[in-house]
């Protein structure tokens, strides 16, 4: 396997900078196996899915974990909290090389909020949040950590949250779910398509590019997942399991592989993976050379290239605020 297997040319102007309104007006490329794909909208899902299908969403909520701070000397600094770690936090810190162990970083009002600690894996640092109520501190001083390829300011922060987001924990949104609305979910249920939830706490590594020439040497970070027993029972009885996004997919397949409904997963889904639960996937168009694209390749094989070529030719929008695909493993049987 080579990294070039998961590369393609993506012009910068095809990366969506803002979400469409309303959410369910985003375009949807529908995979039909050997037949030509269909062109629809997210709002068409009730007609595209089948009675008895179960739609599984990831109800994690994005934490306002980006802190724009400054040093006591006046220089700018930035901290992105990734996950709690042994009483402190694992974080990305800039400027990483200049900041000393024990250095405190301040908010604009002069509040010392972060103490920088040791270096960790993958360019991370261990940091301590100095205010006793971390959630309140982030609500006051933090921002939602939009991906680096989104450079346009987001007028409405709620558009980087799903409508069903529950527990504030993730460093990035489960972006396929951004297309769903309360009305669409009600319409799905009215068509005997159940909608149930899992949680996968999304880390930035999920979206990061692979740098190894052999992508199988890529180290994928662990992420917390939880699949309620009721969700797993509904999936077991479903005509088809339809996962909304790669994160819901990873949670479901992790639970099946581990035989545990919750835990921390290092599941790396790539070519040759034996699927155990997910039949259909609703997912956005992913950036080149990422583990997300490797998962799509594992799901539908090399036909992803044909689908992406059509999407590019037809003007679909890519990445977190872009359009989506409905992929069906059964269409190839």
C-alpha positions in Angstrom: 0.0 0.0 0.0 1.3 3.5 -0.9 0.2 6.9 0.2 -0.3 7.9 -3.4 -3.2 5.4 -3.4 -5.1 8.0 -1.3 -4.1 11.2 -3.1 -6.0 13.3 -5.6 -6.0 16.9 -6.9 -8.2 19.1 -4.9 -8.2 22.8 -5.8 -8.4 25.2 -2.9 -11.6 26.8 -4.1 -13.4 23.5 -3.8 -13.0 23.4 0.0 -16.2 24.9 1.4 -15.5 27.9 3.7 -19.1 28.3 4.9 -22.0 26.0 5.4 -25.1 26.1 3.2 -28.5 27.2 4.6 -30.6 25.4 5.4 -28.5 22.5 6.6 -30.4 19.9 4.7 -30.1 21.7 1.4 -26.5 20.4 1.0 -26.0 18.2 -2.1 -25.9 14.5 -1.8 -24.1 12.2 -4.3 -25.8 8.8 -4.1 -23.6 5.7 -4.7 -25.3 3.1 -6.9 -22.5 0.7 -7.4 -21.8 -0.1 -11.1 -24.7 2.3 -12.1 -24.3 6.0 -12.5 -24.6 7.8 -9.1 -27.6 9.9 -8.3 -27.7 13.6 -7.5 -29.9 14.6 -4.7 -30.1 16.8 -1.6 -29.7 15.8 2.1 -33.4 16.5 2.6 -34.2 13.6 0.2 -32.9 11.0 2.7 -36.3 9.7 3.8 -36.9 8.6 0.1 -33.4 7.3 -0.3 -33.3 5.1 2.8 -35.6 2.1 3.5 -38.1 1.4 6.2 -36.3 -0.7 8.8 -33.0 1.1 8.4 -31.4 2.5 11.5 -29.5 5.8 11.2 -26.7 6.2 13.7 -25.4 9.6 14.6 -22.5 10.8 16.8 -23.9 13.1 19.4 -20.6 14.5 20.7 -20.4 18.3 21.0 -17.4 20.4 20.1 -15.6 22.0 23.0 -14.7 25.7 22.6 -11.1 24.6 23.2 -9.0 27.1 21.2 -7.5 29.7 23.5 -5.9 32.8 22.0 -3.5 34.0 24.7 -0.3 36.0 25.2 2.9 35.6 27.1 3.9 37.9 30.0 6.4 39.3 27.6 3.6 40.3 25.3 4.0 37.8 22.5 1.0 36.0 21.1 0.3 32.3 22.0 -2.4 29.8 21.2 -3.5 26.7 23.0 -5.8 24.0 21.6 -6.9 21.6 24.4 -7.3 18.1 22.9 -8.2 15.9 25.8 -7.9 15.6 29.6 -4.7 13.7 30.6 -3.7 12.7 34.2 -5.0 15.8 35.9 -3.9 18.1 33.1 -4.5 18.3 29.4 -2.9 17.2 26.2 -2.8 20.3 23.9 -1.3 21.8 20.8 0.6 24.9 21.7 2.0 27.7 19.6 4.8 28.9 19.4 5.7 25.4 20.6 9.5 25.7 20.6 9.7 29.1 22.3 7.4 28.4 25.3 9.3 27.1 28.4 8.1 24.5 30.8 6.2 26.2 33.6 5.5 29.3 31.6 2.0 30.8 32.2 -0.1 32.2 29.4 -2.6 35.0 29.9 -6.0 36.1 28.5 -6.6 39.6 27.2 -7.9 40.6 30.6 -4.6 39.5 32.3 -5.9 36.2 33.7 -3.3 33.5 33.9 -5.2 30.5 32.5 -2.7 28.0 31.2 0.7 26.7 32.4 2.8 24.9 29.8 4.4 21.6 30.6 6.3 18.8 29.0 6.5 17.9 25.3 4.4 14.9 24.2 3.8 12.7 21.2 3.0 14.2 17.8 4.0 17.7 18.7 1.7 18.0 21.6 2.4 19.6 25.1 1.0 18.7 28.5 -0.7 21.8 30.0 -2.5 22.7 33.2 -5.6 24.9 33.1 -5.2 27.2 36.1 -8.9 28.1 36.6 -10.9 25.7 38.8 -13.9 25.4 36.5 -12.5 24.4 33.1 -15.8 24.4 31.3 -16.7 27.9 32.5 -13.2 29.1 31.5 -13.6 27.7 28.0 -17.1 29.2 27.7 -15.7 32.6 28.6 -12.4 32.6 26.8 -12.4 29.8 24.3 -13.4 29.5 20.6 -14.6 26.5 18.5 -11.5 25.0 16.8 -12.4 25.2 13.1 -10.1 23.1 10.9 -7.1 25.0 9.5 -8.4 24.8 5.9 -11.4 27.0 6.9 -10.1 30.5 6.9 -13.5 32.4 6.8 -14.9 33.5 10.1 -18.0 31.7 11.2 -20.8 34.1 11.9 -22.9 31.5 13.8 -20.8 29.1 16.0 -23.9 26.7 16.3 -23.3 25.8 12.6 -20.2 23.9 13.7 -22.4 21.8 16.0 -24.9 19.2 15.2 -28.5 19.9 16.2 -28.4 16.9 18.6 -25.0 17.6 20.1 -25.0 16.6 23.8 -21.8 16.4 25.8 -19.0 19.0 25.2 -15.9 16.8 24.6 -14.6 16.9 21.0 -11.9 18.9 19.3 -13.7 18.8 16.0 -17.2 18.2 14.7 -18.6 15.0 13.3 -19.2 16.9 10.1 -21.5 14.6 8.2 -24.0 15.2 11.0 -24.0 19.0 10.4 -26.4 18.4 7.5 -29.2 17.0 9.6 -32.1 19.0 11.0 -34.8 18.3 13.6 -37.4 18.3 10.9 -35.5 15.9 8.8 -35.0 13.5 11.7 -38.7 13.6 12.4 -39.4 12.8 8.8 -37.0 9.9 8.9 -38.7 8.5 11.9 -42.1 8.9 10.3 -40.9 6.7 7.5 -39.9 3.9 10.0 -36.3 4.8 9.9 -35.1 5.0 13.5 -32.4 7.5 14.5 -30.1 6.5 17.4 -26.9 7.9 18.9 -23.4 6.8 19.8 -20.5 9.0 21.0 -17.0 9.2 19.6 -14.9 12.0 21.0 -13.3 13.4 17.9 -9.6 14.3 18.0 -7.7 16.4 15.5 -5.6 13.3 14.5 -8.7 11.9 12.8 -8.4 14.7 10.2 -4.7 15.1 10.0 -2.7 14.2 6.9 -0.6 11.0 6.7 3.1 11.6 6.3 4.4 8.0 6.1 5.2 6.7 2.6 3.5 3.5 3.7 0.2 4.7 5.3 0.0 1.5 7.3 2.9 2.8 9.4 0.8 5.8 10.4 0.1 6.1 14.1 -3.6 6.8 14.7 -4.5 8.2 18.1 -6.9 6.6 20.5 -10.4 8.2 20.8 -13.1 7.6 23.4 -16.3 5.9 22.3 -19.5 4.8 23.8 -22.3 2.8 22.2 -25.5 2.6 24.4 -26.9 -0.9 24.7 -30.2 0.2 23.2 -28.4 1.5 20.1 -26.5 -1.8 19.7 -29.8 -3.7 20.1 -31.5 -1.5 17.4 -28.6 -2.0 15.1 -28.8 -5.8 15.6 -32.4 -5.7 14.5 -32.0 -3.3 11.6 -32.6 -4.0 8.0 -29.4 -1.9 7.4 -27.2 0.1 9.7 -26.6 3.6 8.2 -23.8 5.4 9.9 -23.7 9.2 9.7 -20.0 9.9 9.2 -16.7 8.2 9.8 -16.8 8.9 13.5 -20.1 7.0 14.1 -18.7 4.3 11.9 -15.6 4.0 14.0 -17.6 3.9 17.2 -19.8 1.1 15.9 -17.1 -1.0 14.4 -14.9 -0.5 17.5 -17.6 -1.8 19.8 -18.1 -4.9 17.6 -14.3 -5.6 17.3 -13.6 -5.1 21.0 -16.8 -6.7 22.3 -17.1 -3.7 24.6 -19.7 -0.9 24.4 -17.3 1.8 25.6 -13.6 2.4 25.9 -10.8 4.0 24.0 -10.2 2.8 20.4 -7.2 2.8 18.2 -9.1 1.1 15.3 -7.4 2.0 12.0 -9.8 1.1 9.2 -8.1 0.6 5.9 -8.1 -1.6 2.8 -8.8 -5.3 3.7 -10.8 -4.5 6.9 -13.6 -6.9 7.5 -16.8 -4.9 8.1 -19.0 -6.2 10.9 -21.9 -3.8 11.4 -22.1 -0.7 9.1 -23.9 -1.2 5.7 -24.3 2.3 4.5 -22.4 5.5 5.2 -23.4 9.1 4.9 -20.1 11.0 4.7 -18.6 14.3 3.4 -15.9 14.5 0.8 -12.5 14.1 2.6 -9.2 15.7 2.0 -6.4 13.7 0.2 -3.9 11.6 2.1 -6.0 11.2 5.3 -7.1 8.2 7.3 -10.7 9.2 6.6 -10.2 8.6 2.9 -8.5 5.3 3.7 -11.7 4.3 5.5 -13.8 5.2 2.4 -11.5 3.1 0.3 -12.0 0.2 2.7 -15.8 0.7 2.4 -16.3 0.9 -1.3 -12.9 0.1 -2.8 -11.2 2.0 -5.6 -14.6 3.2 -6.9 -14.2 6.2 -4.5 -12.0 7.8 -7.2 -14.8 7.7 -9.8 -17.2 9.2 -7.3 -14.8 11.9 -6.3 -14.1 12.7 -10.0 -17.8 13.1 -10.7 -18.2 15.3 -7.6 -15.4 17.5 -8.7 -16.8 17.7 -12.3 -20.3 18.5 -11.0 -19.2 21.3 -8.6 -19.8 19.5 -5.3 -18.2 21.3 -2.2 -15.6 19.4 -0.2 -14.5 19.0 3.5 -16.2 19.9 6.7 -18.7 22.5 5.4 -19.1 20.8 2.1 -21.6 18.4 0.5 -22.0 14.6 1.1 -22.1 11.1 -0.3 -24.4 8.2 0.5 -22.2 5.1 0.1 -23.7 1.6 0.0 -21.4 -1.5 0.4 -24.3 -3.7 -0.7 -24.5 -2.0 -4.1 -21.3 -3.9 -5.0 -22.7 -7.4 -4.2 
